[in-house]
Amino acid sequence: MTDIGRTARVFKVLSVETRVQMIELLKSRSLCVNALAKSLGITSAAVSQHLRILRDADLVLADKKGYFVHYRVNAEALARLKQDADRLLQYEET
């Protein structure tokens, strides 16, 4: 996938408000599905579906801790997205 294709895909993934809220929550600490569901006021099943999409886009990482899986942001992916967004939004009038 090209850089442009990857950037477009990530922006599409982040076009859903709940996923952006999840990223914001996960930036400060790792959380399990139930904690995310409680914080967002949605079902665990809905959280799991959003996490699957975020994982597929490489925006979150899963860490198994005992019986639970805790999710955290992929800092490298966020840094890459920031660079891509900066490059896209940089405009110089000629």
N, C-alpha and C positions, 0 to 999 in steps of 0.2 A: 504494500500500500504506500502511495506517495505521501509526502509530508502534508500536502494539501488535502488529500483524502482522509488522512488520520485526523487532521485538525477539524475538518467538516464533521466527521463522525463523532468526535468528542463534543463539539458544540451541539450536535443533535441530541446526544445523550444528556447534556446539561440543559436542554431546553425544557425539561420538566422540573417544576419548582420543588417538588419533594426530593428529587435527587440532589439539587443544589443545597437544600437544607441538610441532607444527610452528609454531604461533603463538609459543610460548615461544622456540624457536630463532631465529625470524625477528625477534623483538623486539630482539635484540642486534646482528644484522647481516643483510645480504641474502645469500641462498644460492641456488645452482642446484639443479636436480632431483637430480643425482647426489650432491651434498654432503648434501642432506636425506636421501636414501635411505641413504647410508652412516651418517649420524648416528642414524637411526631403526631401522636394521637391516631395512628392507623394500625391495621392488623399486622401481625407477624408475617403472615403470608404475603401481604403487599410489600413489606420491607424486604423480604427474601427475593421477590421478583425484581425490585429496584436494585438490590445488591448484585444480583446476577448480571444485570445490564452494566452496572458500574465496574464489576470485575472484568467482564468481557472487553470493556473499553480501557482496562488496565488502570483505572482511577483509584480503586481500593484493593487492598491486600487482605487476605484471611490468615489468621493465626489461630490454630487449634490450642485451646487451653482446657485440659481435662475433657469434660463432656460438652463444653461450649466452644463456639468459634467466635472470636472477636475480630472485628474489622477495623482497619485503619487506612488512612489515605496513603496513596503511593506518592511520596514526596517528589520523586524523580519525574513522574508523569505530570504532576502539577507544575513543576518547574519548566518542563518541556512545553506544556500548554501555555504557560505565561509567555515564554519566548515566541511561540507561534502567534499568539494573540498580539503581542507587541509588534511583531513583524507585519502582521496583517493590518493593524490599525495605524501604523506609522504612515503618515502622509506628508509628502513634500511637494508643494506646488512648484511646477516648472514654468 
